[in-house]
Amino acid sequence: MSANRKVYILGLTGGIASGKSEAAKHLSSLGAMCIDADAISRAMTAPGGPLLPAIREAFGDEVFDEEGNLNRRALADVVFADPMQRRLLDSVTHPAIQKAMMDDVEKAEEEGKPLVVLNVPLLFETGMDALCDETWLISLDRDKQIERLMERDGLTREQAVARIDSQMALEDKESRATEIIDNRKSLDKLKNELSGLYAALEKKLHKLEIENE
């Protein structure tokens, strides 16, 4: 934990369709304050959202519908087909999303929260893991990930592979993570493992609090 910061930051991440959202939902049910990068991104790109003008300037009218709303599937087709376009989108959106997340962390600290969870799909890719005291990775093998993504989003295998390959390789994420949570299991088993890890983390934070008194 940073000497200048009182709130403990847990980074939660995982590849697309790995089960990270279910993990975050369970941690919230245990009392964790979760700050969700995807939720912030959706809010900022909803009708009238602050990121829409910059996205239109970068990608043109082709990724918007007739009402002026962002066509997320059209934008996805563009950025996942071309790494340069993906990096362009990241440069347009990530700084604002990260600032909003850290504003929420600051607010949590002001409210005396002992712990916040940063739920960030691209935690390692964006370097946000450097802001975290520890990181938990929801890990899923590639074949199962492709299968789940195709089923969840109605994608072809080629589209699913393109989305997965746009992210950091699982092996690289595993080498950086504090905890690796294998999600080739039932939802109940995932929840049980998360509950155990979260209980151990709460004990650690309580011990740190006593030591710092």
Disulfide bonds with the S-S distance in Angstrom:
none
